């Protein structure tokens, strides 16, 4: 059994929010994904990934912005890690 990992960066902390960015890693060796493979995300929301059989195994911690820095540009905060075993 080998693992596939899907990382979705969502617009908010809710799994039903829009996917802004993503990464896919295939431990099965059947595909060889790379950056820029597609302009369209594999799913529109995190809940769509769950319905398709992906298992959520990690969600990023919600950390409030430091006062006065609410609008600073930074990393994508709402990161969700999914897996499938093939």
PDB file of N, CA, C and O in Angstrom:
ATOM      1  N   UNK A   1       0.841  -1.172   0.000  1.00  0.00           N
ATOM      2  CA  UNK A   1       0.000   0.000   0.000  1.00  0.00           C
ATOM      3  C   UNK A   1       0.892   1.244   0.000  1.00  0.00           C
ATOM      4  O   UNK A   1       1.850   1.332   0.769  1.00  0.00           O
ATOM      5  N   UNK A   2       0.568   2.197  -0.867  1.00  0.00           N
ATOM      6  CA  UNK A   2       1.359   3.427  -0.976  1.00  0.00           C
ATOM      7  C   UNK A   2       0.456   4.643  -0.786  1.00  0.00           C
ATOM      8  O   UNK A   2      -0.758   4.574  -0.978  1.00  0.00           O
ATOM      9  N   UNK A   3       1.071   5.742  -0.410  1.00  0.00           N
ATOM     10  CA  UNK A   3       0.328   6.937  -0.030  1.00  0.00           C
ATOM     11  C   UNK A   3       0.374   8.008  -1.112  1.00  0.00           C
ATOM     12  O   UNK A   3       1.410   8.248  -1.733  1.00  0.00           O
ATOM     13  N   UNK A   4      -0.784   8.649  -1.321  1.00  0.00           N
ATOM     14  CA  UNK A   4      -0.875   9.881  -2.110  1.00  0.00           C
ATOM     15  C   UNK A   4      -1.244  10.991  -1.142  1.00  0.00           C
ATOM     16  O   UNK A   4      -2.074  10.794  -0.255  1.00  0.00           O
ATOM     17  N   UNK A   5      -0.630  12.162  -1.308  1.00  0.00           N
ATOM     18  CA  UNK A   5      -0.876  13.288  -0.413  1.00  0.00           C
ATOM     19  C   UNK A   5      -1.339  14.482  -1.240  1.00  0.00           C
ATOM     20  O   UNK A   5      -0.750  14.824  -2.265  1.00  0.00           O
ATOM     21  N   UNK A   6      -2.414  15.101  -0.759  1.00  0.00           N
ATOM     22  CA  UNK A   6      -2.976  16.297  -1.392  1.00  0.00           C
ATOM     23  C   UNK A   6      -3.006  17.399  -0.344  1.00  0.00           C
ATOM     24  O   UNK A   6      -3.573  17.217   0.734  1.00  0.00           O
ATOM     25  N   UNK A   7      -2.399  18.541  -0.653  1.00  0.00           N
ATOM     26  CA  UNK A   7      -2.403  19.688   0.255  1.00  0.00           C
ATOM     27  C   UNK A   7      -3.249  20.771  -0.401  1.00  0.00           C
ATOM     28  O   UNK A   7      -2.947  21.226  -1.504  1.00  0.00           O
ATOM     29  N   UNK A   8      -4.310  21.178   0.287  1.00  0.00           N
ATOM     30  CA  UNK A   8      -5.180  22.240  -0.216  1.00  0.00           C
ATOM     31  C   UNK A   8      -5.041  23.460   0.678  1.00  0.00           C
ATOM     32  O   UNK A   8      -5.092  23.353   1.904  1.00  0.00           O
ATOM     33  N   UNK A   9      -4.866  24.611   0.062  1.00  0.00           N
ATOM     34  CA  UNK A   9      -4.821  25.893   0.767  1.00  0.00           C
ATOM     35  C   UNK A   9      -6.152  26.578   0.487  1.00  0.00           C
ATOM     36  O   UNK A   9      -6.437  26.957  -0.649  1.00  0.00           O
ATOM     37  N   UNK A  10      -6.967  26.735   1.531  1.00  0.00           N
ATOM     38  CA  UNK A  10      -8.324  27.250   1.366  1.00  0.00           C
ATOM     39  C   UNK A  10      -8.416  28.727   1.721  1.00  0.00           C
ATOM     40  O   UNK A  10      -7.542  29.277   2.391  1.00  0.00           O
ATOM     41  N   UNK A  11      -9.486  29.357   1.259  1.00  0.00           N
ATOM     42  CA  UNK A  11      -9.697  30.783   1.471  1.00  0.00           C
ATOM     43  C   UNK A  11      -9.964  31.114   2.945  1.00  0.00           C
ATOM     44  O   UNK A  11      -9.566  32.176   3.423  1.00  0.00           O
ATOM     45  N   UNK A  12     -10.638  30.206   3.662  1.00  0.00           N
ATOM     46  CA  UNK A  12     -10.904  30.399   5.091  1.00  0.00           C
ATOM     47  C   UNK A  12     -10.597  29.089   5.815  1.00  0.00           C
ATOM     48  O   UNK A  12     -10.120  28.133   5.203  1.00  0.00           O
ATOM     49  N   UNK A  13     -10.868  29.048   7.103  1.00  0.00           N
ATOM     50  CA  UNK A  13     -10.617  27.834   7.883  1.00  0.00           C
ATOM     51  C   UNK A  13     -11.690  26.773   7.696  1.00  0.00           C
ATOM     52  O   UNK A  13     -11.537  25.658   8.195  1.00  0.00           O
ATOM     53  N   UNK A  14     -12.768  27.087   6.993  1.00  0.00           N
ATOM     54  CA  UNK A  14     -13.837  26.120   6.754  1.00  0.00           C
ATOM     55  C   UNK A  14     -13.510  25.200   5.586  1.00  0.00           C
ATOM     56  O   UNK A  14     -13.066  25.664   4.536  1.00  0.00           O
ATOM     57  N   UNK A  15     -13.724  23.903   5.761  1.00  0.00           N
ATOM     58  CA  UNK A  15     -13.444  22.946   4.681  1.00  0.00           C
ATOM     59  C   UNK A  15     -14.309  23.179   3.449  1.00  0.00           C
ATOM     60  O   UNK A  15     -13.979  22.709   2.361  1.00  0.00           O
ATOM     61  N   UNK A  16     -15.402  23.895   3.612  1.00  0.00           N
ATOM     62  CA  UNK A  16     -16.276  24.161   2.476  1.00  0.00           C
ATOM     63  C   UNK A  16     -15.917  25.460   1.745  1.00  0.00           C
ATOM     64  O   UNK A  16     -16.684  25.924   0.901  1.00  0.00           O
ATOM     65  N   UNK A  17     -14.771  26.042   2.059  1.00  0.00           N
ATOM     66  CA  UNK A  17     -14.364  27.277   1.381  1.00  0.00           C
ATOM     67  C   UNK A  17     -13.539  26.972   0.126  1.00  0.00           C
ATOM     68  O   UNK A  17     -13.082  25.848  -0.079  1.00  0.00           O
ATOM     69  N   UNK A  18     -13.366  27.979  -0.687  1.00  0.00           N
ATOM     70  CA  UNK A  18     -12.711  27.874  -1.993  1.00  0.00           C
ATOM     71  C   UNK A  18     -11.222  27.509  -1.895  1.00  0.00           C
ATOM     72  O   UNK A  18     -10.504  28.004  -1.027  1.00  0.00           O
ATOM     73  N   UNK A  19     -10.780  26.632  -2.805  1.00  0.00           N
ATOM     74  CA  UNK A  19      -9.363  26.269  -2.891  1.00  0.00           C
ATOM     75  C   UNK A  19      -8.615  27.391  -3.611  1.00  0.00           C
ATOM     76  O   UNK A  19      -8.985  27.777  -4.720  1.00  0.00           O
ATOM     77  N   UNK A  20      -7.563  27.913  -2.978  1.00  0.00           N
ATOM     78  CA  UNK A  20      -6.743  28.976  -3.571  1.00  0.00           C
ATOM     79  C   UNK A  20      -5.474  28.424  -4.213  1.00  0.00           C
ATOM     80  O   UNK A  20      -5.012  28.939  -5.232  1.00  0.00           O
ATOM     81  N   UNK A  21      -4.912  27.374  -3.613  1.00  0.00           N
ATOM     82  CA  UNK A  21      -3.671  26.770  -4.112  1.00  0.00           C
ATOM     83  C   UNK A  21      -3.642  25.319  -3.651  1.00  0.00           C
ATOM     84  O   UNK A  21      -4.390  24.928  -2.755  1.00  0.00           O
ATOM     85  N   UNK A  22      -2.767  24.521  -4.275  1.00  0.00           N
ATOM     86  CA  UNK A  22      -2.710  23.098  -3.932  1.00  0.00           C
ATOM     87  C   UNK A  22      -1.379  22.503  -4.328  1.00  0.00           C
ATOM     88  O   UNK A  22      -0.637  23.059  -5.137  1.00  0.00           O
ATOM     89  N   UNK A  23      -1.094  21.340  -3.726  1.00  0.00           N
ATOM     90  CA  UNK A  23       0.070  20.526  -4.080  1.00  0.00           C
ATOM     91  C   UNK A  23      -0.364  19.074  -4.037  1.00  0.00           C
ATOM     92  O   UNK A  23      -1.220  18.701  -3.234  1.00  0.00           O
ATOM     93  N   UNK A  24       0.219  18.255  -4.895  1.00  0.00           N
ATOM     94  CA  UNK A  24      -0.112  16.833  -4.938  1.00  0.00           C
ATOM     95  C   UNK A  24       1.178  16.034  -5.022  1.00  0.00           C
ATOM     96  O   UNK A  24       2.062  16.346  -5.819  1.00  0.00           O
ATOM     97  N   UNK A  25       1.278  15.003  -4.196  1.00  0.00           N
ATOM     98  CA  UNK A  25       2.447  14.134  -4.172  1.00  0.00           C
ATOM     99  C   UNK A  25       1.962  12.692  -4.309  1.00  0.00           C
ATOM    100  O   UNK A  25       1.073  12.266  -3.573  1.00  0.00           O
ATOM    101  N   UNK A  26       2.534  11.947  -5.237  1.00  0.00           N
ATOM    102  CA  UNK A  26       2.079  10.593  -5.532  1.00  0.00           C
ATOM    103  C   UNK A  26       3.150   9.572  -5.185  1.00  0.00           C
ATOM    104  O   UNK A  26       4.112   9.385  -5.930  1.00  0.00           O
ATOM    105  N   UNK A  27       2.972   8.917  -4.054  1.00  0.00           N
ATOM    106  CA  UNK A  27       3.909   7.883  -3.634  1.00  0.00           C
ATOM    107  C   UNK A  27       3.725   6.567  -4.357  1.00  0.00           C
ATOM    108  O   UNK A  27       4.524   5.647  -4.183  1.00  0.00           O
ATOM    109  N   UNK A  28       2.671   6.462  -5.177  1.00  0.00           N
ATOM    110  CA  UNK A  28       2.444   5.213  -5.910  1.00  0.00           C
ATOM    111  C   UNK A  28       3.317   5.122  -7.155  1.00  0.00           C
ATOM    112  O   UNK A  28       3.564   4.029  -7.665  1.00  0.00           O
ATOM    113  N   UNK A  29       3.787   6.276  -7.645  1.00  0.00           N
ATOM    114  CA  UNK A  29       4.615   6.299  -8.846  1.00  0.00           C
ATOM    115  C   UNK A  29       3.830   6.250 -10.140  1.00  0.00           C
ATOM    116  O   UNK A  29       4.425   6.208 -11.216  1.00  0.00           O
ATOM    117  N   UNK A  30       2.493   6.256 -10.063  1.00  0.00           N
ATOM    118  CA  UNK A  30       1.688   6.198 -11.286  1.00  0.00           C
ATOM    119  C   UNK A  30       1.585   7.540 -11.989  1.00  0.00           C
ATOM    120  O   UNK A  30       1.335   7.590 -13.193  1.00  0.00           O
ATOM    121  N   UNK A  31       1.773   8.628 -11.255  1.00  0.00           N
ATOM    122  CA  UNK A  31       1.794   9.963 -11.873  1.00  0.00           C
ATOM    123  C   UNK A  31       3.052  10.685 -11.411  1.00  0.00           C
ATOM    124  O   UNK A  31       3.677  10.304 -10.421  1.00  0.00           O
ATOM    125  N   UNK A  32       3.408  11.722 -12.136  1.00  0.00           N
ATOM    126  CA  UNK A  32       4.594  12.499 -11.810  1.00  0.00           C
ATOM    127  C   UNK A  32       4.235  13.987 -11.844  1.00  0.00           C
ATOM    128  O   UNK A  32       4.681  14.712 -12.732  1.00  0.00           O
ATOM    129  N   UNK A  33       3.418  14.447 -10.865  1.00  0.00           N
ATOM    130  CA  UNK A  33       2.965  15.839 -10.893  1.00  0.00           C
ATOM    131  C   UNK A  33       4.111  16.814 -10.656  1.00  0.00           C
ATOM    132  O   UNK A  33       5.104  16.497 -10.000  1.00  0.00           O
ATOM    133  N   UNK A  34       3.939  18.005 -11.210  1.00  0.00           N
ATOM    134  CA  UNK A  34       4.919  19.071 -11.011  1.00  0.00           C
ATOM    135  C   UNK A  34       4.196  20.412 -10.937  1.00  0.00           C
ATOM    136  O   UNK A  34       3.022  20.503 -11.294  1.00  0.00           O
ATOM    137  N   UNK A  35       4.873  21.425 -10.488  1.00  0.00           N
ATOM    138  CA  UNK A  35       4.292  22.759 -10.359  1.00  0.00           C
ATOM    139  C   UNK A  35       3.801  23.256 -11.712  1.00  0.00           C
ATOM    140  O   UNK A  35       4.494  23.141 -12.723  1.00  0.00           O
ATOM    141  N   UNK A  36       2.597  23.806 -11.712  1.00  0.00           N
ATOM    142  CA  UNK A  36       2.050  24.388 -12.933  1.00  0.00           C
ATOM    143  C   UNK A  36       1.409  23.387 -13.873  1.00  0.00           C
ATOM    144  O   UNK A  36       1.171  23.706 -15.038  1.00  0.00           O
ATOM    145  N   UNK A  37       1.120  22.170 -13.390  1.00  0.00           N
ATOM    146  CA  UNK A  37       0.461  21.171 -14.238  1.00  0.00           C
ATOM    147  C   UNK A  37      -0.909  21.629 -14.719  1.00  0.00           C
ATOM    148  O   UNK A  37      -1.334  21.291 -15.824  1.00  0.00           O
ATOM    149  N   UNK A  38      -1.592  22.396 -13.884  1.00  0.00           N
ATOM    150  CA  UNK A  38      -2.953  22.800 -14.208  1.00  0.00           C
ATOM    151  C   UNK A  38      -3.259  24.159 -13.599  1.00  0.00           C
ATOM    152  O   UNK A  38      -2.731  24.518 -12.547  1.00  0.00           O
ATOM    153  N   UNK A  39      -4.120  24.908 -14.278  1.00  0.00           N
ATOM    154  CA  UNK A  39      -4.592  26.179 -13.738  1.00  0.00           C
ATOM    155  C   UNK A  39      -5.812  25.976 -12.846  1.00  0.00           C
ATOM    156  O   UNK A  39      -6.208  26.876 -12.106  1.00  0.00           O
ATOM    157  N   UNK A  40      -6.402  24.784 -12.923  1.00  0.00           N
ATOM    158  CA  UNK A  40      -7.606  24.493 -12.157  1.00  0.00           C
ATOM    159  C   UNK A  40      -7.277  23.556 -11.000  1.00  0.00           C
ATOM    160  O   UNK A  40      -6.564  22.570 -11.189  1.00  0.00           O
ATOM    161  N   UNK A  41      -7.790  23.852  -9.798  1.00  0.00           N
ATOM    162  CA  UNK A  41      -7.530  22.959  -8.657  1.00  0.00           C
ATOM    163  C   UNK A  41      -8.236  21.620  -8.865  1.00  0.00           C
ATOM    164  O   UNK A  41      -9.224  21.551  -9.595  1.00  0.00           O
ATOM    165  N   UNK A  42      -7.739  20.554  -8.230  1.00  0.00           N
ATOM    166  CA  UNK A  42      -8.373  19.251  -8.385  1.00  0.00           C
ATOM    167  C   UNK A  42      -9.781  19.209  -7.778  1.00  0.00           C
ATOM    168  O   UNK A  42     -10.610  18.399  -8.193  1.00  0.00           O
ATOM    169  N   UNK A  43     -10.049  20.069  -6.809  1.00  0.00           N
ATOM    170  CA  UNK A  43     -11.362  20.180  -6.165  1.00  0.00           C
ATOM    171  C   UNK A  43     -11.645  21.651  -5.920  1.00  0.00           C
ATOM    172  O   UNK A  43     -10.720  22.449  -5.763  1.00  0.00           O
ATOM    173  N   UNK A  44     -12.930  22.015  -5.886  1.00  0.00           N
ATOM    174  CA  UNK A  44     -13.301  23.405  -5.603  1.00  0.00           C
ATOM    175  C   UNK A  44     -13.245  23.720  -4.116  1.00  0.00           C
ATOM    176  O   UNK A  44     -13.004  24.864  -3.731  1.00  0.00           O
ATOM    177  N   UNK A  45     -13.469  22.703  -3.274  1.00  0.00           N
ATOM    178  CA  UNK A  45     -13.469  22.882  -1.818  1.00  0.00           C
ATOM    179  C   UNK A  45     -12.823  21.666  -1.157  1.00  0.00           C
ATOM    180  O   UNK A  45     -12.591  20.643  -1.803  1.00  0.00           O
ATOM    181  N   UNK A  46     -12.540  21.790   0.119  1.00  0.00           N
ATOM    182  CA  UNK A  46     -12.016  20.662   0.872  1.00  0.00           C
ATOM    183  C   UNK A  46     -13.045  19.559   1.056  1.00  0.00           C
ATOM    184  O   UNK A  46     -12.693  18.380   1.078  1.00  0.00           O
ATOM    185  N   UNK A  47     -14.314  19.930   1.190  1.00  0.00           N
ATOM    186  CA  UNK A  47     -15.350  18.907   1.358  1.00  0.00           C
ATOM    187  C   UNK A  47     -15.508  18.054   0.100  1.00  0.00           C
ATOM    188  O   UNK A  47     -15.860  16.879   0.204  1.00  0.00           O
ATOM    189  N   UNK A  48     -15.259  18.609  -1.076  1.00  0.00           N
ATOM    190  CA  UNK A  48     -15.294  17.804  -2.300  1.00  0.00           C
ATOM    191  C   UNK A  48     -14.216  16.719  -2.266  1.00  0.00           C
ATOM    192  O   UNK A  48     -14.450  15.597  -2.714  1.00  0.00           O
ATOM    193  N   UNK A  49     -13.057  17.046  -1.744  1.00  0.00           N
ATOM    194  CA  UNK A  49     -11.980  16.051  -1.616  1.00  0.00           C
ATOM    195  C   UNK A  49     -12.401  14.936  -0.659  1.00  0.00           C
ATOM    196  O   UNK A  49     -12.135  13.763  -0.922  1.00  0.00           O
ATOM    197  N   UNK A  50     -13.056  15.293   0.448  1.00  0.00           N
ATOM    198  CA  UNK A  50     -13.538  14.287   1.393  1.00  0.00           C
ATOM    199  C   UNK A  50     -14.547  13.357   0.721  1.00  0.00           C
ATOM    200  O   UNK A  50     -14.487  12.140   0.897  1.00  0.00           O
ATOM    201  N   UNK A  51     -15.472  13.930  -0.047  1.00  0.00           N
ATOM    202  CA  UNK A  51     -16.483  13.118  -0.733  1.00  0.00           C
ATOM    203  C   UNK A  51     -15.870  12.177  -1.757  1.00  0.00           C
ATOM    204  O   UNK A  51     -16.446  11.137  -2.076  1.00  0.00           O
ATOM    205  N   UNK A  52     -14.699  12.543  -2.273  1.00  0.00           N
ATOM    206  CA  UNK A  52     -14.027  11.717  -3.272  1.00  0.00           C
ATOM    207  C   UNK A  52     -13.103  10.665  -2.637  1.00  0.00           C
ATOM    208  O   UNK A  52     -12.380   9.965  -3.346  1.00  0.00           O
ATOM    209  N   UNK A  53     -13.127  10.557  -1.323  1.00  0.00           N
ATOM    210  CA  UNK A  53     -12.360   9.510  -0.667  1.00  0.00           C
ATOM    211  C   UNK A  53     -11.047   9.925  -0.043  1.00  0.00           C
ATOM    212  O   UNK A  53     -10.346   9.076   0.508  1.00  0.00           O
ATOM    213  N   UNK A  54     -10.678  11.209  -0.106  1.00  0.00           N
ATOM    214  CA  UNK A  54      -9.466  11.687   0.550  1.00  0.00           C
ATOM    215  C   UNK A  54      -9.728  11.784   2.045  1.00  0.00           C
ATOM    216  O   UNK A  54     -10.796  12.230   2.464  1.00  0.00           O
ATOM    217  N   UNK A  55      -8.757  11.370   2.849  1.00  0.00           N
ATOM    218  CA  UNK A  55      -8.868  11.425   4.304  1.00  0.00           C
ATOM    219  C   UNK A  55      -8.067  12.614   4.829  1.00  0.00           C
ATOM    220  O   UNK A  55      -6.875  12.746   4.551  1.00  0.00           O
ATOM    221  N   UNK A  56      -8.735  13.470   5.587  1.00  0.00           N
ATOM    222  CA  UNK A  56      -8.070  14.628   6.192  1.00  0.00           C
ATOM    223  C   UNK A  56      -7.233  14.145   7.369  1.00  0.00           C
ATOM    224  O   UNK A  56      -7.747  13.473   8.263  1.00  0.00           O
ATOM    225  N   UNK A  57      -5.933  14.485   7.374  1.00  0.00           N
ATOM    226  CA  UNK A  57      -5.112  14.076   8.509  1.00  0.00           C
ATOM    227  C   UNK A  57      -4.411  15.229   9.204  1.00  0.00           C
ATOM    228  O   UNK A  57      -3.801  15.030  10.254  1.00  0.00           O
ATOM    229  N   UNK A  58      -4.484  16.428   8.648  1.00  0.00           N
ATOM    230  CA  UNK A  58      -3.895  17.570   9.354  1.00  0.00           C
ATOM    231  C   UNK A  58      -4.507  18.861   8.847  1.00  0.00           C
ATOM    232  O   UNK A  58      -4.740  19.031   7.650  1.00  0.00           O
ATOM    233  N   UNK A  59      -4.763  19.771   9.783  1.00  0.00           N
ATOM    234  CA  UNK A  59      -5.225  21.118   9.455  1.00  0.00           C
ATOM    235  C   UNK A  59      -4.318  22.096  10.192  1.00  0.00           C
ATOM    236  O   UNK A  59      -3.900  21.832  11.320  1.00  0.00           O
ATOM    237  N   UNK A  60      -4.017  23.211   9.564  1.00  0.00           N
ATOM    238  CA  UNK A  60      -3.113  24.176  10.198  1.00  0.00           C
ATOM    239  C   UNK A  60      -3.777  24.828  11.404  1.00  0.00           C
ATOM    240  O   UNK A  60      -4.996  24.996  11.453  1.00  0.00           O
ATOM    241  N   UNK A  61      -2.960  25.184  12.356  1.00  0.00           N
ATOM    242  CA  UNK A  61      -3.423  25.857  13.560  1.00  0.00           C
ATOM    243  C   UNK A  61      -3.894  27.262  13.210  1.00  0.00           C
ATOM    244  O   UNK A  61      -3.269  27.949  12.402  1.00  0.00           O
ATOM    245  N   UNK A  62      -4.989  27.683  13.816  1.00  0.00           N
ATOM    246  CA  UNK A  62      -5.487  29.041  13.597  1.00  0.00           C
ATOM    247  C   UNK A  62      -4.755  29.995  14.532  1.00  0.00           C
ATOM    248  O   UNK A  62      -4.884  29.912  15.753  1.00  0.00           O
ATOM    249  N   UNK A  63      -3.993  30.892  13.943  1.00  0.00           N
ATOM    250  CA  UNK A  63      -3.206  31.843  14.720  1.00  0.00           C
ATOM    251  C   UNK A  63      -3.670  33.248  14.340  1.00  0.00           C
ATOM    252  O   UNK A  63      -3.590  33.634  13.174  1.00  0.00           O
ATOM    253  N   UNK A  64      -4.157  34.017  15.324  1.00  0.00           N
ATOM    254  CA  UNK A  64      -4.610  35.370  15.008  1.00  0.00           C
ATOM    255  C   UNK A  64      -3.428  36.264  14.640  1.00  0.00           C
ATOM    256  O   UNK A  64      -2.324  36.080  15.152  1.00  0.00           O
ATOM    257  N   UNK A  65      -3.659  37.232  13.753  1.00  0.00           N
ATOM    258  CA  UNK A  65      -2.573  38.149  13.395  1.00  0.00           C
ATOM    259  C   UNK A  65      -2.201  39.048  14.567  1.00  0.00           C
ATOM    260  O   UNK A  65      -3.031  39.359  15.421  1.00  0.00           O
ATOM    261  N   UNK A  66      -0.959  39.452  14.587  1.00  0.00           N
ATOM    262  CA  UNK A  66      -0.490  40.393  15.600  1.00  0.00           C
ATOM    263  C   UNK A  66      -1.213  41.725  15.379  1.00  0.00           C
ATOM    264  O   UNK A  66      -1.360  42.159  14.237  1.00  0.00           O
ATOM    265  N   UNK A  67      -1.666  42.381  16.458  1.00  0.00           N
ATOM    266  CA  UNK A  67      -2.393  43.653  16.295  1.00  0.00           C
ATOM    267  C   UNK A  67      -1.615  44.656  15.437  1.00  0.00           C
ATOM    268  O   UNK A  67      -0.425  44.896  15.643  1.00  0.00           O
ATOM    269  N   UNK A  68      -2.329  45.227  14.475  1.00  0.00           N
ATOM    270  CA  UNK A  68      -1.719  46.181  13.560  1.00  0.00           C
ATOM    271  C   UNK A  68      -1.181  45.537  12.290  1.00  0.00           C
ATOM    272  O   UNK A  68      -0.758  46.239  11.372  1.00  0.00           O
ATOM    273  N   UNK A  69      -1.191  44.208  12.227  1.00  0.00           N
ATOM    274  CA  UNK A  69      -0.665  43.490  11.057  1.00  0.00           C
ATOM    275  C   UNK A  69      -1.731  42.615  10.395  1.00  0.00           C
ATOM    276  O   UNK A  69      -1.410  41.635   9.724  1.00  0.00           O
ATOM    277  N   UNK A  70      -2.982  42.973  10.587  1.00  0.00           N
ATOM    278  CA  UNK A  70      -4.080  42.174  10.066  1.00  0.00           C
ATOM    279  C   UNK A  70      -4.073  42.067   8.544  1.00  0.00           C
ATOM    280  O   UNK A  70      -4.591  41.093   7.997  1.00  0.00           O
ATOM    281  N   UNK A  71      -3.504  43.035   7.857  1.00  0.00           N
ATOM    282  CA  UNK A  71      -3.544  43.055   6.394  1.00  0.00           C
ATOM    283  C   UNK A  71      -2.179  42.838   5.746  1.00  0.00           C
ATOM    284  O   UNK A  71      -2.021  43.058   4.545  1.00  0.00           O
ATOM    285  N   UNK A  72      -1.208  42.414   6.524  1.00  0.00           N
ATOM    286  CA  UNK A  72       0.111  42.099   5.962  1.00  0.00           C
ATOM    287  C   UNK A  72       0.030  40.845   5.092  1.00  0.00           C
ATOM    288  O   UNK A  72      -0.720  39.914   5.386  1.00  0.00           O
ATOM    289  N   UNK A  73       0.806  40.843   4.033  1.00  0.00           N
ATOM    290  CA  UNK A  73       0.899  39.660   3.191  1.00  0.00           C
ATOM    291  C   UNK A  73       1.853  38.666   3.840  1.00  0.00           C
ATOM    292  O   UNK A  73       2.913  39.037   4.344  1.00  0.00           O
ATOM    293  N   UNK A  74       1.457  37.395   3.818  1.00  0.00           N
ATOM    294  CA  UNK A  74       2.254  36.381   4.491  1.00  0.00           C
ATOM    295  C   UNK A  74       2.004  35.038   3.810  1.00  0.00           C
ATOM    296  O   UNK A  74       1.572  35.001   2.658  1.00  0.00           O
ATOM    297  N   UNK A  75       2.270  33.938   4.510  1.00  0.00           N
ATOM    298  CA  UNK A  75       2.031  32.588   3.993  1.00  0.00           C
ATOM    299  C   UNK A  75       0.531  32.319   3.914  1.00  0.00           C
ATOM    300  O   UNK A  75      -0.269  33.057   4.490  1.00  0.00           O
ATOM    301  N   UNK A  76       0.158  31.265   3.202  1.00  0.00           N
ATOM    302  CA  UNK A  76      -1.244  30.855   3.128  1.00  0.00           C
ATOM    303  C   UNK A  76      -1.598  30.123   4.423  1.00  0.00           C
ATOM    304  O   UNK A  76      -1.013  29.086   4.736  1.00  0.00           O
ATOM    305  N   UNK A  77      -2.539  30.657   5.159  1.00  0.00           N
ATOM    306  CA  UNK A  77      -2.778  30.217   6.533  1.00  0.00           C
ATOM    307  C   UNK A  77      -3.670  28.993   6.672  1.00  0.00           C
ATOM    308  O   UNK A  77      -3.558  28.274   7.665  1.00  0.00           O
ATOM    309  N   UNK A  78      -4.532  28.737   5.733  1.00  0.00           N
ATOM    310  CA  UNK A  78      -5.534  27.679   5.896  1.00  0.00           C
ATOM    311  C   UNK A  78      -5.147  26.464   5.057  1.00  0.00           C
ATOM    312  O   UNK A  78      -5.665  26.241   3.963  1.00  0.00           O
ATOM    313  N   UNK A  79      -4.220  25.693   5.610  1.00  0.00           N
ATOM    314  CA  UNK A  79      -3.610  24.555   4.921  1.00  0.00           C
ATOM    315  C   UNK A  79      -4.211  23.250   5.457  1.00  0.00           C
ATOM    316  O   UNK A  79      -4.250  23.029   6.668  1.00  0.00           O
ATOM    317  N   UNK A  80      -4.674  22.396   4.550  1.00  0.00           N
ATOM    318  CA  UNK A  80      -5.268  21.113   4.920  1.00  0.00           C
ATOM    319  C   UNK A  80      -4.563  19.994   4.164  1.00  0.00           C
ATOM    320  O   UNK A  80      -4.386  20.069   2.948  1.00  0.00           O
ATOM    321  N   UNK A  81      -4.162  18.954   4.896  1.00  0.00           N
ATOM    322  CA  UNK A  81      -3.451  17.809   4.318  1.00  0.00           C
ATOM    323  C   UNK A  81      -4.387  16.616   4.252  1.00  0.00           C
ATOM    324  O   UNK A  81      -5.015  16.251   5.245  1.00  0.00           O
ATOM    325  N   UNK A  82      -4.476  16.010   3.068  1.00  0.00           N
ATOM    326  CA  UNK A  82      -5.317  14.834   2.837  1.00  0.00           C
ATOM    327  C   UNK A  82      -4.441  13.694   2.344  1.00  0.00           C
ATOM    328  O   UNK A  82      -3.354  13.915   1.809  1.00  0.00           O
ATOM    329  N   UNK A  83      -4.933  12.456   2.534  1.00  0.00           N
ATOM    330  CA  UNK A  83      -4.224  11.307   2.019  1.00  0.00           C
ATOM    331  C   UNK A  83      -5.187  10.279   1.441  1.00  0.00           C
ATOM    332  O   UNK A  83      -6.353  10.202   1.830  1.00  0.00           O
ATOM    333  N   UNK A  84      -4.671   9.498   0.508  1.00  0.00           N
ATOM    334  CA  UNK A  84      -5.332   8.308  -0.009  1.00  0.00           C
ATOM    335  C   UNK A  84      -4.288   7.196   0.019  1.00  0.00           C
ATOM    336  O   UNK A  84      -3.115   7.427  -0.273  1.00  0.00           O
ATOM    337  N   UNK A  85      -4.720   6.005   0.368  1.00  0.00           N
ATOM    338  CA  UNK A  85      -3.813   4.844   0.334  1.00  0.00           C
ATOM    339  C   UNK A  85      -4.213   3.998  -0.860  1.00  0.00           C
ATOM    340  O   UNK A  85      -5.367   3.588  -0.985  1.00  0.00           O
ATOM    341  N   UNK A  86      -3.260   3.741  -1.732  1.00  0.00           N
ATOM    342  CA  UNK A  86      -3.514   2.956  -2.958  1.00  0.00           C
ATOM    343  C   UNK A  86      -2.747   1.664  -2.905  1.00  0.00           C
ATOM    344  O   UNK A  86      -2.823   0.862  -3.836  1.00  0.00           O
TER     345      UNK A  86
END
